[in-house]
Amino acid sequence: MVVGSSFAGLTGALELRRRLGDDAQITVIDRRDHFTFIPSLIWIPFGHREPDDVTFALSPVHASQNIAFMCADVIEFDIYGGRVRLRDGRSVPYDRLLIATGPELAFDAVPGLGPDAAGCDQSVCNLEHAMGARAAWNAFLEDPGPVVVGTAQGGSYFGASYEFLLNARHQLDGAGLEEIPVTYITPEPFLGHFGLNGVGDSADVISELFGSLGIEGIPNSAIRESRPGEIELEGGRVLAAEYSMIIPPLRGVAPVRSHPTLSDEAGWIPVNDEYRHVDHREIFAAGVDIAVSPPAKTLVPAGVPKTGYMSEHMAKIAAHNIAADLTGGTHRRVPFDEMGAIAVLDGGDRGLILKTDHVIGEAEHPHLIAGPQAHWAKVAFEKYFMATRRRGFVGP
Ligand SMILES: Cc1cc2nc3c(=O)[nH]c(=O)nc-3n(C[C@H](O)[C@H](O)[C@H](O)COP(=O)(O)OP(=O)(O)OC[C@H]3O[C@@H](n4cnc5c(N)ncnc54)[C@H](O)[C@@H]3O)c2cc1C
């Protein structure tokens, strides 16, 4: 059984089918009936994508691979009974479980933060939020003022906040609103840290980029409170904000977090190099929901980003090992810090391509390429991803 059907869960289920053949019974449960290509949500507020461009229905994809798909909310993992319990009262048994439930958006950890609070914050972490951010952006353009973009303490989707920041600047400049100030706030200890202690010369590249665009970046910042029209940082500085987009702190989802032996205090699942739970042999986890320690302690808590690419990689390893458990064969071990990562940060008409062969620690060949090709690389990747995944293909 797989719980979650986004980057990690969808890949894990398709890979399990590929490895286990037609006879294995595979069930996938997700509370959403659609897959969303989250990386493109940064374009939704500016009207560059519509919901249909970035989503597809999960049921037909799973049906085409003979995978049972249930659109339901898991409320409890009954580990000792080998079942998951659903909000609608059903309970579903499993032999092996892959948990791919991603993060919970912890807006409530910062006073006033988030689109449902009284402040001015928007979010692009899911489709509903991104559509709300679009409505707010259109209203903002009627009477524009200072913009604040960033990540709250305990957040880790740094790439998303850099992308939104650069896209917002690009939109404002295109609308003749060059005088509108845009400020970037982040728990990263330096700009271009990305939660990874930097990639190559990312600190210099980001600082130069900010300088050329007139963006003030405030590293080591933590938000004390978000209020209508302003954001107060720890230390007392108050930033005027007519529009803000802040990536919230993240934690594990409630049924994982509340289980006494499944996760750590923040709700992240401890796994070994097989992406198997350290205490429960029959349980695997992949994606944002796994526990990873930051490369070094930072002044303000900053999480390690687990990208879509990494989430899929983990899911493939977990699926390989589940298949090895069930059918024999060797197990595969890939420590998280030895995993490579490729990320494309779009900036509207330019951006950055980052590639590292080690997510954490000394990378031998870190690459950082800045320029307009980053924008087109992201567009090409989006098209390739949507075309392949909606046909049930997850690559070799
Ligand atoms: C705005 C933004 C832009 C990003 N851009 C990029 C990018 O350019 N490149 C990149 O590689 N990464 C990017 N990321 C990161 C990427 O989106 C994540 O790495 C990826 O979504 C993680 O996949 P996941 O499957 O682990 O978790 P998620 O995508 O969070 O999926 C978890 C799934 O589990 C389901 N679920 C959760 N709880 C339950 C429950 N109790 N019952 C049933 N179902 C449940 C959810 O409905 C969801 O479908 C971005 C993230 C954001 C927010």
The ligand as an SDF file (V2000), in Angstrom:
LIG
                    3D

 53 58  0  0  0  0  0  0  0  0999 V2000
    5.6920   26.3660   -4.6380 C   0  0  0  0  0  0  0  0  0  0  0  0
    6.6250   25.2080   -4.7060 C   0  0  0  0  0  0  0  0  0  0  0  0
    7.4890   25.0790   -5.7930 C   0  0  0  0  0  0  0  0  0  0  0  0
    8.3440   23.9980   -5.8690 C   0  0  0  0  0  0  0  0  0  0  0  0
    9.1730   23.8960   -6.9400 N   0  0  0  0  0  0  0  0  0  0  0  0
    9.9460   22.8040   -7.1010 C   0  0  0  0  0  0  0  0  0  0  0  0
   10.7590   22.6490   -8.2530 C   0  0  0  0  0  0  0  0  0  0  0  0
   10.8230   23.5300   -9.1210 O   0  0  0  0  0  0  0  0  0  0  0  0
   11.4660   21.4950   -8.3930 N   0  0  0  0  0  0  0  0  0  0  0  0
   11.4080   20.5030   -7.4470 C   0  0  0  0  0  0  0  0  0  0  0  0
   12.0520   19.4540   -7.6210 O   0  0  0  0  0  0  0  0  0  0  0  0
   10.6730   20.6260   -6.3290 N   0  0  0  0  0  0  0  0  0  0  0  0
    9.9290   21.7540   -6.1370 C   0  0  0  0  0  0  0  0  0  0  0  0
    9.1570   21.8920   -5.0110 N   0  0  0  0  0  0  0  0  0  0  0  0
    9.1760   20.8220   -4.0170 C   0  0  0  0  0  0  0  0  0  0  0  0
    8.2480   19.6810   -4.4370 C   0  0  0  0  0  0  0  0  0  0  0  0
    6.9550   20.1740   -4.6590 O   0  0  0  0  0  0  0  0  0  0  0  0
    8.2490   18.6300   -3.3530 C   0  0  0  0  0  0  0  0  0  0  0  0
    9.5580   18.1120   -3.2600 O   0  0  0  0  0  0  0  0  0  0  0  0
    7.3020   17.4980   -3.6730 C   0  0  0  0  0  0  0  0  0  0  0  0
    5.9730   17.9620   -3.7760 O   0  0  0  0  0  0  0  0  0  0  0  0
    7.3990   16.4360   -2.5940 C   0  0  0  0  0  0  0  0  0  0  0  0
    6.6200   15.3670   -2.9630 O   0  0  0  0  0  0  0  0  0  0  0  0
    5.9800   14.3860   -1.8650 P   0  0  0  0  0  0  0  0  0  0  0  0
    5.3080   13.3220   -2.6580 O   0  0  0  0  0  0  0  0  0  0  0  0
    7.0030   14.0040   -0.8880 O   0  0  0  0  0  0  0  0  0  0  0  0
    4.9340   15.2750   -1.0550 O   0  0  0  0  0  0  0  0  0  0  0  0
    3.6880   16.1250   -1.5290 P   0  0  0  0  0  0  0  0  0  0  0  0
    3.8800   16.6450   -2.9130 O   0  0  0  0  0  0  0  0  0  0  0  0
    3.4460   17.1240   -0.4620 O   0  0  0  0  0  0  0  0  0  0  0  0
    2.4920   15.0980   -1.5720 O   0  0  0  0  0  0  0  0  0  0  0  0
    1.9520   14.4590   -0.4400 C   0  0  0  0  0  0  0  0  0  0  0  0
    0.6760   13.7780   -0.8660 C   0  0  0  0  0  0  0  0  0  0  0  0
    0.1520   13.0480    0.2600 O   0  0  0  0  0  0  0  0  0  0  0  0
   -1.2320   13.2810    0.3650 C   0  0  0  0  0  0  0  0  0  0  0  0
   -1.6030   13.1390    1.7870 N   0  0  0  0  0  0  0  0  0  0  0  0
   -1.0610   13.8040    2.8350 C   0  0  0  0  0  0  0  0  0  0  0  0
   -1.6280   13.4060    3.9630 N   0  0  0  0  0  0  0  0  0  0  0  0
   -2.5590   12.4880    3.6410 C   0  0  0  0  0  0  0  0  0  0  0  0
   -3.4940   11.7300    4.3930 C   0  0  0  0  0  0  0  0  0  0  0  0
   -3.5650   11.8130    5.7330 N   0  0  0  0  0  0  0  0  0  0  0  0
   -4.3300   10.8930    3.7420 N   0  0  0  0  0  0  0  0  0  0  0  0
   -4.2750   10.7710    2.3920 C   0  0  0  0  0  0  0  0  0  0  0  0
   -3.4060   11.4810    1.6280 N   0  0  0  0  0  0  0  0  0  0  0  0
   -2.5530   12.3220    2.2460 C   0  0  0  0  0  0  0  0  0  0  0  0
   -1.4240   14.6990   -0.1660 C   0  0  0  0  0  0  0  0  0  0  0  0
   -2.7670   14.9070   -0.6100 O   0  0  0  0  0  0  0  0  0  0  0  0
   -0.4060   14.7550   -1.3040 C   0  0  0  0  0  0  0  0  0  0  0  0
   -0.9530   14.3600   -2.5430 O   0  0  0  0  0  0  0  0  0  0  0  0
    8.3220   22.9980   -4.8640 C   0  0  0  0  0  0  0  0  0  0  0  0
    7.4670   23.1330   -3.7510 C   0  0  0  0  0  0  0  0  0  0  0  0
    6.6370   24.2370   -3.6710 C   0  0  0  0  0  0  0  0  0  0  0  0
    5.7160   24.3680   -2.4940 C   0  0  0  0  0  0  0  0  0  0  0  0
  1  2  1  0
  2  3  1  0
  2 52  2  0
  3  4  2  0
  4  5  1  0
  4 50  1  0
  5  6  2  0
  6  7  1  0
  6 13  1  0
  7  8  2  0
  7  9  1  0
  9 10  1  0
 10 11  2  0
 10 12  1  0
 12 13  2  0
 13 14  1  0
 14 15  1  0
 14 50  1  0
 15 16  1  0
 16 17  1  0
 16 18  1  0
 18 19  1  0
 18 20  1  0
 20 21  1  0
 20 22  1  0
 22 23  1  0
 23 24  1  0
 24 25  2  0
 24 26  1  0
 24 27  1  0
 27 28  1  0
 28 29  2  0
 28 30  1  0
 28 31  1  0
 31 32  1  0
 32 33  1  0
 33 34  1  0
 33 48  1  0
 34 35  1  0
 35 36  1  0
 35 46  1  0
 36 37  1  0
 36 45  1  0
 37 38  2  0
 38 39  1  0
 39 40  1  0
 39 45  2  0
 40 41  1  0
 40 42  2  0
 42 43  1  0
 43 44  2  0
 44 45  1  0
 46 47  1  0
 46 48  1  0
 48 49  1  0
 50 51  2  0
 51 52  1  0
 52 53  1  0
M  END
$$$$
